[in-house]
Amino acid sequence: MNRSPAILIVDDEEHIRKIMSIMLGKHGYSCRAASSGEEALEMTARESFDAVLTDMKMPGLDGLGLLARLKADNPELPVVMVTAFASVDMVRQVMRAGAYDCIPKPFEEKEVVLTLDKALDRGRLLNENRLLKKQLKERFDASVFLGQSPAMRKVFDLIDKVAETRATVLIMGESGAGKELAARSIHHNSPRRERPFVAVNCGAIPPNLMESEFFGHVKGAFTGADQAKKGLIAESDGGTLFLDEVAELPLEMQVKLLRALQEEEVRRIGELSARKVDLRVVAAANKDLREEAAAGRFREDLFYRLNVIALVMPPLRERPDDIPLLADLFLKQAVEKNGLGRKKLSPAAMRLLVEQKWPGNVRALRNAIEQGAILSEGEIIQPGDFPFAASPAGAAPGGRPFLKNDGGIAVHIPEEAVDFKDTLKKVAQAAERIIIERVLARHEGNRTHAALALGLSRRALITKIQEYGL
C-alpha cells in the first residue's frame, strides 16, 4: 500500500497551521507543522517530507530564507510559498529562488490541493530522473555487454583514457560489433555524463531533411515549418553527439557539418545569427573512411577532423572467448524481456555458438539467443533451437537445411516430427515481435508513428506491445 504524502506546514500562526492540517488531511495527506523556519529546519533534518508548504512572512528565518536552506540540502524537494503580499515582483522573486509555486492569501482549498498535487508529481519525476542518472553512472560498463577478451580489454583501456577528455573519437568496425555501446561508454564515463547523449543514424535521414535535422529551423523558414526546431547539434549542447554511419553523409552535408564542428556554432535555417555549442563528437563507420576519402566519397578534411582518436572494434569471430559471457547475458535478457521462465544453454548449444563466424557480430548473437529462447520447447536450449543461417554448410548439426527468406528471418526444420501449426505460430509471433520492436526503435518509441508505419491502429499496437512485453 502506498503511504500518504508527508507535508510539512510552516507558519507562525497556530490557527493557520491547524486549518491547513485539517484541510490537507481530508485529501489524504499526512501533515506535520512547524511554527518557525528554524523549527522547520530541525524537523527536515530528522524526518523526510515529500513537500513543504510555508508562509512567506515569519519572525526570524522567513519563507525565502527557509527556501534557500531547504534547496541547498535537497534541490528536488518541492516547496510551495503562501503569502498575503503576492505582487508580481514578489512571485518572480519566489520562483527564481526555487519555489514550485506561490499561493496568495486568503487561499482556497481547491487551489492549495491542486498546487500540492502538481508539486508532488514534479518532485517524483525529479527524483526518478536523479536515480536513473545515478544508476547509469554507477552501472554503465561496456565490458559487461561486449566481453572480457584481451582484444576487448585493449578497447576498454582506450575508452578509459579518452573518456575524460574532449577529444573527438572515430570508432570503426563491422555492423553489429558494438560501436554505439562503445560510444555510450565513452559518454557515460566522461564529465558530460549528466548531459545529453544524442545518437544520429546518418544513413537514416532523408537528404532533403538533413540540414533541418542537424541544424534546426525557425518557424516559417520553409513550407511545412509550422514549429521551430532546435536541431540535433543544439540538443547535444554540453553532451555528446554520436554520428553513426557517418560515411553515409552526402558531401554537401559533410561541408556544413565540418564548419559547425570547427567553429563550434550552429545557425538554424531561417536564423540570422549563429549560436555557440559545446559538444563532444564521437563518430562511427563500418567503412574505411581513409579509403572513402581517397575515392572522393568522403571529405578528407572531415576525416582528419573526426579521426583524432581511432578506436577499432574487433569482430566477434576474432574473440570467441567472449561468446559464452555474452550468450549467458543475452539469454538472461531474453528471458526477462519475453517472460519465458527458466532457460539454460546446453553444452552442445554453447559449442555451436562459439563455432559460428557471426557476420552480424554481437547483434546477430543477441538475436540468435533470443530466437532460440523463444522457440525452444523445454528449459534446456539445444543446438536445433537456433534458427540462424550462419552455421557451417548452412545447416545445424543433425538437422535439415535452414529455410531463409529475403527478409532475413530463418527457421530451422528439425528432423523429428513437429506440430506444424504450433511451430508456425511461434515463428510468426517471434517475427512479429521483432518487427514491432524495430519499428518502434526507428520511430524513437512514438507509438502513433509506429502504428502508421505498421498499418495498425494505435490501440492494436499498444495491445501488441503489452502482449510481447516491449
N, C-alpha and C positions, 0 to 999 in steps of 0.2 A: 504494500500500500504506500502511495506517495505521501510524504509528510507535508503538512501545511507550510506555506512560505513564511519565513520568520522576518518580521518587520520591526525595526527599531524606530519608535516615535520620540522625537526630541523637541520639547517645548518647555519654556519656563512657567507656563500657566497650567495649573493642575487640571482645571476643567476641560481645557483643550485636549490634554493627554487622554482623559477619560472618554471624551466624546469620540476621539479618533480610534481608541482601542475597541469601544463597543461597536462603532460603525464598521470597522475592518473585520472584527471578529465575526460579524454576521455573514461576511463574504468568504469565510474560510481561512482568514489569515491568523497566524499566531503572533500576537503583539507583545512587545516589551517596551517600557517607557523610561526615558531619562529626562531629568529636569534641567540639564545644562549641557553645554558642549563638552565640558570636562568629564562629566559623568558618562556621556555617550562614548568618549574615547576609552574610558576604563572598561565599559561593557563590551565594546567591539574587540578589545584586547583579550577578553576572557571567553567571549561567545561568538558564534558565527551567525551572521544575518544575511538574508537574501536581498534586502533593500533597506534604505534609511529614509525616513520622512522627517525633515527637520524645519523648524521655524527659522526665519532669517534674523530677526532682531531678538537677541538674548543677552543678558548681562555676561560679562566675561568673554568667553570664547563664543563668538556669534556664528551664524549659519555659514558664512563664507569661510571663516577660519576653520570651522569643523570640516567643511567640504574639502579644503586643501589638505588637511591632515588625513582624512579618510582616503582620499585619492592617492596620496603618497604611499600609504600602506597597502592599498588594494585598488588598483586602477579600474578593475572591472566591476566594482561594487556600485550598483545604481543608487543615486542619491536624488531625491525629489525635494525641492525647496518650497516652503509655504511662506507667503509674505503679504502683509497688508499694504505694501508700498511697491506694487508691481508696475512700475513705469517701464517704458520701452528700453531705456538705458539700463535699468536695473536687471531686467530679464536678460539682456545681452550679456551683462557682466556675469550673471549667474551661469549662463550657458557656456560662456568662454572658460569659466573656472572648472567646468567638467560636470555640472549637474545634468541629470537626464531631462528634467523639465521644471517649470516654475508655476505653482498654483496660487492664484490670488485669494486673499481673504475678503469677504466670507466665502468659504468653499462649499461646493455641492458634493454630496455623497457620490453621485454617479461619476463626476469628474475625477475625484480622488481615486476611486476604484479603477476606473479605466486607465488613468495615468500609471498607477502602480502595476497593473497587468502588463502594460506595454513595456514598462521599465524592467520588469522581471523577465519578460521574453528576450529583451535585448541583453540582459545580464547573462542569461543561459547561453545565448548564442556566442557571446564573447568568451565565456568560459570554455565552451565546446571548441571554439577556434583555437584558444590558447592551448588546451590539452592536445588537440590534433597536431599543432605545430611542435609541441614538446615531444610527442610520440615520434613524429617524423625525424626530429633532431636526434633523439636517442636511439631509434631503432633502424633508421635507414642505413643499410650496409649492403652495397652491391655485391660483396663477396658471398653473401647468403644466397643471392639469386644466380650468380654467374660462375661460382666454383672456387676451388682452392688449389688448383694445379699450379706448378711452377710458372707456366705461361701466364695464368691469370694473376698470380702474385706480383708479377712484374707490372701488370696493368694497374693493380691496386696501389703499388708503390708510387707510380707516376701520378695517379689521381691524388694521392696524399700530398705530393709535392706541389702540384699546380692548383689544388682547390683553394688554398688561402690567398692566391694571387688574383690579379685581374686579367691574366694572360689569356688570349684567345686560343682555343683548342680545336684542332681538326681531328675528328675520330673517323678512322677508316676501317672498313670491314665488310664482310658479306651480309646480305639480308638475313635478319634474324639472329645475328651474332651478339646482340645486346648493346648496340651503340647508344640507344636512348637511355637505357639503365645506367650506362657509364656517365652520360651527360647529367642525369639526375643525381648521381652520386657526387659528381663534382660540385653541383649546386648545393646539395644538402650538407656537404661538408665544408662549405665556404662561409665567409661572413655575410653572404647575401641570402642565407637560408630562410630568413623571415620574409623576404621579398618574393615577387612572383617568379615562377619558372614557366616561361611561355614556349611551348613546343609548336613548331610550324613545319608541316609537311610541304616542302616547296613544290613537290610534284603534284599536289592535290588541289592547288589553287588555279582556277581558270586564268589565262593570261590577261584577259580584259578586266579582271577584278584584282589583279596582283598589287598594283600600286595603291589602291584603296585599302586593301587588307593590311599591307605593311605600314603605310604612312597615315592612313585615315583620311577623312574628308570633313568639310564643314557642311552644314545643312544647305541644300540647294546648289552644291558645287557642280552637279550634273543631273541629268534626268534620272529620277529614281532615288536621289539622295534626300529622302524625306526627313532623316535624322542625322545629326552629326555622329561621326565615328572616330574613336580615339586612335585606332591603328595598333598593330601587334608590337611594333617597336616601342611606342609610347607605353603600352601596357607592361613592357619589360623593364621600365624605368626603375633603377635601383636593384634589379634582379638579374636573371639570366635569360638570354634569348637563344633558344636551341633551333638551329636551322637544319632540319633533317632532309636528306636527299637534296643537298644544296646544288649538286651538279645539274638538277633539272630546272634551275632558274634560267629564263630567257636572257640573252646577252644584254638587252635593253634594261632589264631589271637589275642585272649584275652591276651596271654602271651606277644606277641610283642607290643601290644598297652600299656599294663601296664608298660613295661620297658620304652617306649617312654615318657609316662606321668611322670614317676618317675624321669627319667634323664633329661627331658625337651630337648631332642635332637632326631633327626631323621637321618637315613642313607639310601639314595636311593639304590635300587637294583643295584649292579654293582659298587657302590662307596666305596672307601676305608675308608674315614673319615666321621664322623658324624658332623652335624651342629646343633647349638643351636636354639631352637624355644621358643618364648614367646607366650603362648596361655592360654586361659581360657576355660575349658571344662564344657559343660552342656550336660547331658545325659538324655534320656527319655526311659521309658519302660511301656508297658501295661501288663507286668507280674510282679509278686512279685519276685524281684531279690534275696531276702533272701531265699525264698523257692527254687528258681532255683539253688542257691549256695548249699543249703543243699542236693539237689538231684544230685549234681555233674554236672549240666549242665552249671553252670556259676562259674568262679573262685572267691573264697571268697576274695582273696586279691584285686582283681579288684573291687569287690563290695564295699569294705571298702574305696578304693581309690576314687570311684565315689560318695559314699554316705556321703559326708562331710556335705552338707545341703540337707535335704529331703523336697521336695515340692510335695504335693498331690493335683492333680486337681480333684475337685468333679464332679461327673457325672451330666448331665443336669437334670435328674429326681429328684435330691436332691436339686435343686434350681429353681423351676418352676417360681419364681418371676422374673427371668432373661429373660424368654421366650418372653414376649411382647417387651422388649427393643431390643433383638436380632432379633426378627421377623421383626420389623419395619426397622432395619438397613439392614438386608439381602434383604428385599423387595426393598428398595431403590437401593441397589447394583445391584440386578437382573434387575430392570427396566432400569438402566443406561447401563448395560452391553449388554442387548439384544434389546435396543431401543423399549421398549414396550409401551411408553406413560404413562399416569396416571394409577396407580393401587393402590387399597386400600383393606386391610383385613376387612371383615365383622366381627361384634362381635362374631357371631357363629363360624367363621373360627378361630378367635383368641382363643376362648374357646377350640376348638378341638386341637389346637396346644399345649395349656397349659396342657391338659389332657393326652397327649401322654407320653409314658415312654422313648422314644428316645434311643434305644440301641446303635444307632450310634452317639449320643450326638450332639454337636454343628454342626459337619459336616453334619449329617443327617438332622438337622433342616434347614441348609442353602440350601441343595439340594431340600428338600421338598418345601421350599418357592419359589425357582427358577422354579421348575417344575410347581407349582401351578400358578405362574405368567404367564408362557408361555402358559399353557393350558386353562386358564380362558378366557371366551368369552368377558365379559364386563369389566368395570372399577373396579367393586367390586368382590373380590375373595371370593368364597363361600366354605363351607366345602367339597363339592363334587369335587372341583377342585384339591384337593391334591391327587396325585397318589402314596401315600406311603402305605406300607403293615403293618405298625406298629400300626394300630388302634385296639381298644379293639374288640375282637371276629373276627378280620380280615376283618371288613367291615366298611365303612364310614357311618355315620348316614344317614338313609333314602336312602341308595343305595344298590346295589348288591355287592357281594364279589369282592375283588381285583383279578386281573389276574396277576400273577407274574411268570417270567421265572427265570432260574438259573443264568442269568447274572445280576440279581438284579434290572431290570427295571420293575416297577409296573405300571399298568394302571387301573384306576377306571372306571367301566362301569356304567354310570348314568341310572336311571330308565326311564327318559324321552327320547323321540325319539331323535336320533342324526344323523348327517350327517356322515355316516361311513367313507367314503373316506377322508373327511376333518379331522376327528378325527385321523384317521390312519396316515395321512400326518403330523399332528402336533406332534404326538408321535414319529414318525420316525425322524423328524427334531430335536426334543429335545434330543433323544438318540444319534443321530449323533454328535450334538454339544458337548455333554458331553464326548463322546468317544474321539473326536478330542482334546478337551481341556486337557483331562487326558494324552493322548499320547504325546502331546506337553510338558506337565509338566514333564513327565517321561524322555523326551529327552532334558530337560532344554532349551526348545524353539528352538532347532535346527530343522528347517523345513525339511531339506533334510533327516535326520534320521527319523523324524516322518512320513514323506511321505512314506519311505520304509517300516516302521512298519505297516502303514495303507494300503499298497498296492495301493497307489495313486501316480500320478506324482506330482512333486513339484509344478507345475503350478496349478493343480487341488486342491492341499491342500491350496495354497495361496488364491484361489477363495473362498474356504470354510471358511477360516479364516476371509476374508473380509465379507462374507455373514452373518456370525454369530457374527461379531464384537469382535472376540477374540483378 
